[in-house]
């Protein structure tokens, strides 16, 4: 596991209530980080790292009925789960067929590629993460979600399902190479576990775009755009800008 090489100081200006967390998917057991000592679901591990510091998770530490091992590529899907009967019987989906269909969309890491997962809050980060996860309020999220779009023009989107939120927080960004975000209160399992209050943004930035995001955040004001003067004044200003722009083009 390589040492931390990136400069994350640009994130200090946000004054996050909860520290960002780096996540690393590993084939070999990491050194210098303690193993988790309690039963914690995958989606809870973000909060665990924020509150109690760095740890790694071994193959025998996963506790969420086969879902976690499945999306990490550690084990084949649990037959009882992928029938969709659990979600159908619990009323999470209209019927078993709808729940069964959900599993075909879940992102997964390549089979056998991961055996351990390391977590570390930013102050304790000693490795280059595969994923940097930030829990932000809406004002902070307005800025953070522009961190890739600012220089690339690429749209930011949210991909998720109401259950198995961990797949979209941890796995989807890495396999897609795209920033993803999830809003607390929308995930039924996370709500049941009472991990975070509703209305927070969980923003997952994968290693593919993390350098772009950190560099852009140096140029973007951490303060969100305040409410404007309203429709008439806004339209007047934009129309004047367009008029001036047309004049520049014609010259």
Secondary structure, DSSP 4 states (H G I P E B T S, - for coil): -PBP-S--GGGGGG--SS--EEEEEESS--SSSPBP-S---GGGHHHHHHHH--EEE-GGG--STTHHHHHTTSSPPPHHHHTSHHHHHTTSSSSHHHHHHHTTT---PPTTS-SEEEEEEGGG--B--SEEEEEE-HHHHHHHTHHHHHHH-PPP-----SS-HHIIIIIHHHHH-S-EEEETTS-HHHHHHT-S-TT-EEEEEEHHHHHHHHHHHTTS-SSPPPP-S-HHHHHHHHHHHHHHHHHHHH-
